[in-house]
Amino acid sequence: CKTVDELLTLEKNMDISGPVTYKGLERRINQVKSDIHKALNGKAKNIAGFGASVTVTTLIYQYELGDKIQFLVDENPNKEGLFSPGCRLPVYHSSALYDKRPDHTVILAWLYADAIMQKHSRYIEEGGCFVVPSSPVKIVP
């Protein structure tokens, strides 16, 4: 297919699979990890994670957040009452943001951060803080 060949040529020219690309990615991931820890250390005692997917589990381990987060919240009712793999963090409905009132909530489902923050603006209004693990890390408010 012409398009596939064009994309493969583009990737080769950009050196997508070369070590420099992956070292740069590693640096960005480590910077996000460091920034998240700086945002949470000493400032928050009750921390939630937003999202309970496989990707979220990967981020919890990559960013070493398992001992910082007390629970996860998710909009999917099928995940309520379950526990995250390994860390065994309980998963609650997102209404737990208002019932349990975490100081900070790390939006681990970061692709949906804007929609999550818009839907849960009341959490911010009531003193909560969202942390978005992007590059750079966003802290709202």
Short mmCIF file of the C-alpha atoms (twelve columns), coordinates in Angstrom:
data_MODEL
# 
_entry.id   MODEL 
# 
loop_
_atom_site.group_PDB 
_atom_site.id 
_atom_site.type_symbol 
_atom_site.label_atom_id 
_atom_site.label_alt_id 
_atom_site.label_comp_id 
_atom_site.label_asym_id 
_atom_site.label_seq_id 
_atom_site.Cartn_x 
_atom_site.Cartn_y 
_atom_site.Cartn_z 
_atom_site.pdbx_PDB_model_num 
ATOM 1   C CA . CYS A 1   0.000   0.000  0.000  1 
ATOM 2   C CA . LYS A 2   1.428   3.361  -1.011 1 
ATOM 3   C CA . THR A 3   0.394   5.118  2.193  1 
ATOM 4   C CA . VAL A 4   2.040   2.486  4.394  1 
ATOM 5   C CA . ASP A 5   5.249   2.703  2.385  1 
ATOM 6   C CA . GLU A 6   5.189   6.501  2.692  1 
ATOM 7   C CA . LEU A 7   4.711   6.278  6.455  1 
ATOM 8   C CA . LEU A 8   7.497   3.739  6.826  1 
ATOM 9   C CA . THR A 9   9.827   6.007  4.837  1 
ATOM 10  C CA . LEU A 10  8.808   8.985  6.980  1 
ATOM 11  C CA . GLU A 11  9.468   7.023  10.185 1 
ATOM 12  C CA . LYS A 12  12.856  5.912  8.871  1 
ATOM 13  C CA . ASN A 13  13.789  9.487  7.922  1 
ATOM 14  C CA . MET A 14  12.693  10.731 11.356 1 
ATOM 15  C CA . ASP A 15  14.651  7.905  13.028 1 
ATOM 16  C CA . ILE A 16  11.554  6.981  15.060 1 
ATOM 17  C CA . SER A 17  12.978  3.613  16.049 1 
ATOM 18  C CA . GLY A 18  16.441  4.915  16.908 1 
ATOM 19  C CA . PRO A 19  17.855  5.081  20.449 1 
ATOM 20  C CA . VAL A 20  17.845  8.898  20.522 1 
ATOM 21  C CA . THR A 21  14.062  8.927  20.182 1 
ATOM 22  C CA . TYR A 22  13.599  6.456  23.039 1 
ATOM 23  C CA . LYS A 23  16.114  8.229  25.290 1 
ATOM 24  C CA . GLY A 24  14.164  11.452 24.762 1 
ATOM 25  C CA . LEU A 25  10.923  9.692  25.634 1 
ATOM 26  C CA . GLU A 26  12.526  8.232  28.758 1 
ATOM 27  C CA . ARG A 27  13.683  11.717 29.829 1 
ATOM 28  C CA . ARG A 28  10.179  13.163 29.379 1 
ATOM 29  C CA . ILE A 29  8.571   10.296 31.305 1 
ATOM 30  C CA . ASN A 30  11.047  10.680 34.182 1 
ATOM 31  C CA . GLN A 31  10.471  14.448 34.257 1 
ATOM 32  C CA . VAL A 32  6.709   13.953 34.514 1 
ATOM 33  C CA . LYS A 33  7.280   11.424 37.320 1 
ATOM 34  C CA . SER A 34  9.499   13.863 39.191 1 
ATOM 35  C CA . ASP A 35  7.027   16.717 38.724 1 
ATOM 36  C CA . ILE A 36  4.101   14.622 39.986 1 
ATOM 37  C CA . HIS A 37  6.041   13.658 43.107 1 
ATOM 38  C CA . LYS A 38  6.978   17.304 43.710 1 
ATOM 39  C CA . ALA A 39  3.321   18.305 43.369 1 
ATOM 40  C CA . LEU A 40  2.183   15.672 45.864 1 
ATOM 41  C CA . ASN A 41  4.981   15.457 48.445 1 
ATOM 42  C CA . GLY A 42  4.045   17.111 51.690 1 
ATOM 43  C CA . LYS A 43  1.105   18.959 50.149 1 
ATOM 44  C CA . ALA A 44  -1.550  16.288 50.095 1 
ATOM 45  C CA . LYS A 45  -2.460  13.697 52.649 1 
ATOM 46  C CA . ASN A 46  -5.462  12.180 50.894 1 
ATOM 47  C CA . ILE A 47  -4.781  11.443 47.218 1 
ATOM 48  C CA . ALA A 48  -7.057  9.814  44.667 1 
ATOM 49  C CA . GLY A 49  -6.389  8.620  41.157 1 
ATOM 50  C CA . PHE A 50  -8.928  9.172  38.404 1 
ATOM 51  C CA . GLY A 51  -9.296  6.176  36.121 1 
ATOM 52  C CA . ALA A 52  -9.139  2.420  36.594 1 
ATOM 53  C CA . SER A 53  -8.000  1.056  33.241 1 
ATOM 54  C CA . VAL A 54  -5.024  -1.106 32.294 1 
ATOM 55  C CA . THR A 55  -3.242  2.061  31.162 1 
ATOM 56  C CA . VAL A 56  -3.851  3.640  34.557 1 
ATOM 57  C CA . THR A 57  -2.301  0.631  36.279 1 
ATOM 58  C CA . THR A 58  0.761   1.007  34.060 1 
ATOM 59  C CA . LEU A 59  1.063   4.701  34.983 1 
ATOM 60  C CA . ILE A 60  0.706   3.968  38.701 1 
ATOM 61  C CA . TYR A 61  3.699   1.640  38.473 1 
ATOM 62  C CA . GLN A 62  5.708   3.799  36.046 1 
ATOM 63  C CA . TYR A 63  5.289   6.904  38.200 1 
ATOM 64  C CA . GLU A 64  5.628   4.930  41.473 1 
ATOM 65  C CA . LEU A 65  2.337   6.227  42.882 1 
ATOM 66  C CA . GLY A 66  1.053   3.037  44.493 1 
ATOM 67  C CA . ASP A 67  2.048   4.123  47.990 1 
ATOM 68  C CA . LYS A 68  0.759   7.692  47.533 1 
ATOM 69  C CA . ILE A 69  -2.747  7.078  46.172 1 
ATOM 70  C CA . GLN A 70  -5.393  5.878  48.634 1 
ATOM 71  C CA . PHE A 71  -8.124  5.013  46.103 1 
ATOM 72  C CA . LEU A 72  -9.200  5.294  42.471 1 
ATOM 73  C CA . VAL A 73  -12.389 6.721  41.006 1 
ATOM 74  C CA . ASP A 74  -13.895 5.858  37.650 1 
ATOM 75  C CA . GLU A 75  -17.083 6.685  35.742 1 
ATOM 76  C CA . ASN A 76  -17.589 3.052  34.689 1 
ATOM 77  C CA . PRO A 77  -20.013 1.409  37.148 1 
ATOM 78  C CA . ASN A 78  -18.584 -2.026 36.225 1 
ATOM 79  C CA . LYS A 79  -15.314 -1.087 37.936 1 
ATOM 80  C CA . GLU A 80  -16.869 0.040  41.227 1 
ATOM 81  C CA . GLY A 81  -16.084 -2.246 44.127 1 
ATOM 82  C CA . LEU A 82  -13.052 -3.719 42.386 1 
ATOM 83  C CA . PHE A 83  -9.372  -3.249 43.219 1 
ATOM 84  C CA . SER A 84  -6.461  -2.229 41.025 1 
ATOM 85  C CA . PRO A 85  -4.036  -5.034 40.151 1 
ATOM 86  C CA . GLY A 86  -1.006  -5.304 42.414 1 
ATOM 87  C CA . CYS A 87  -1.514  -2.191 44.531 1 
ATOM 88  C CA . ARG A 88  -5.053  -3.282 45.405 1 
ATOM 89  C CA . LEU A 89  -6.382  0.266  45.427 1 
ATOM 90  C CA . PRO A 90  -10.166 0.285  45.863 1 
ATOM 91  C CA . VAL A 91  -12.163 1.673  42.932 1 
ATOM 92  C CA . TYR A 92  -15.139 3.925  43.657 1 
ATOM 93  C CA . HIS A 93  -17.557 5.881  41.512 1 
ATOM 94  C CA . SER A 94  -16.396 9.418  40.749 1 
ATOM 95  C CA . SER A 95  -18.891 10.730 43.330 1 
ATOM 96  C CA . ALA A 96  -16.259 9.676  45.895 1 
ATOM 97  C CA . LEU A 97  -14.454 12.904 44.979 1 
ATOM 98  C CA . TYR A 98  -17.202 14.674 46.940 1 
ATOM 99  C CA . ASP A 99  -17.760 12.057 49.638 1 
ATOM 100 C CA . LYS A 100 -14.112 11.308 50.464 1 
ATOM 101 C CA . ARG A 101 -12.810 14.781 49.507 1 
ATOM 102 C CA . PRO A 102 -9.219  13.965 48.481 1 
ATOM 103 C CA . ASP A 103 -6.801  16.906 48.631 1 
ATOM 104 C CA . HIS A 104 -5.401  16.012 45.211 1 
ATOM 105 C CA . THR A 105 -6.642  13.781 42.418 1 
ATOM 106 C CA . VAL A 106 -4.143  12.593 39.827 1 
ATOM 107 C CA . ILE A 107 -5.969  12.232 36.515 1 
ATOM 108 C CA . LEU A 108 -4.331  9.034  35.340 1 
ATOM 109 C CA . ALA A 109 -6.825  8.832  32.476 1 
ATOM 110 C CA . TRP A 110 -4.969  11.910 31.192 1 
ATOM 111 C CA . LEU A 111 -6.388  11.766 27.656 1 
ATOM 112 C CA . TYR A 112 -9.749  12.719 29.181 1 
ATOM 113 C CA . ALA A 113 -8.403  15.308 31.629 1 
ATOM 114 C CA . ASP A 114 -10.229 18.297 30.161 1 
ATOM 115 C CA . ALA A 115 -13.579 16.501 30.119 1 
ATOM 116 C CA . ILE A 116 -13.021 15.149 33.645 1 
ATOM 117 C CA . MET A 117 -12.120 18.572 35.040 1 
ATOM 118 C CA . GLN A 118 -15.084 20.172 33.299 1 
ATOM 119 C CA . LYS A 119 -17.494 17.548 34.616 1 
ATOM 120 C CA . HIS A 120 -16.037 17.788 38.128 1 
ATOM 121 C CA . SER A 121 -15.508 21.545 38.384 1 
ATOM 122 C CA . ARG A 122 -17.403 21.424 41.696 1 
ATOM 123 C CA . TYR A 123 -14.514 19.369 43.138 1 
ATOM 124 C CA . ILE A 124 -12.161 22.260 42.335 1 
ATOM 125 C CA . GLU A 125 -14.636 24.841 43.647 1 
ATOM 126 C CA . GLU A 126 -14.785 22.936 46.934 1 
ATOM 127 C CA . GLY A 127 -11.004 23.054 47.351 1 
ATOM 128 C CA . GLY A 128 -9.867  19.948 45.477 1 
ATOM 129 C CA . CYS A 129 -6.884  19.952 43.163 1 
ATOM 130 C CA . PHE A 130 -6.372  17.982 39.958 1 
ATOM 131 C CA . VAL A 131 -2.897  16.901 38.867 1 
ATOM 132 C CA . VAL A 132 -2.575  16.009 35.179 1 
ATOM 133 C CA . PRO A 133 0.477   13.886 34.320 1 
ATOM 134 C CA . SER A 134 1.297   15.544 31.021 1 
ATOM 135 C CA . SER A 135 4.422   17.286 29.869 1 
ATOM 136 C CA . PRO A 136 4.531   19.667 31.614 1 
ATOM 137 C CA . VAL A 137 2.484   18.468 34.578 1 
ATOM 138 C CA . LYS A 138 -0.626  20.594 35.093 1 
ATOM 139 C CA . ILE A 139 -1.966  21.412 38.532 1 
ATOM 140 C CA . VAL A 140 -5.534  22.765 38.628 1 
ATOM 141 C CA . PRO A 141 -6.210  25.112 40.339 1 
# 
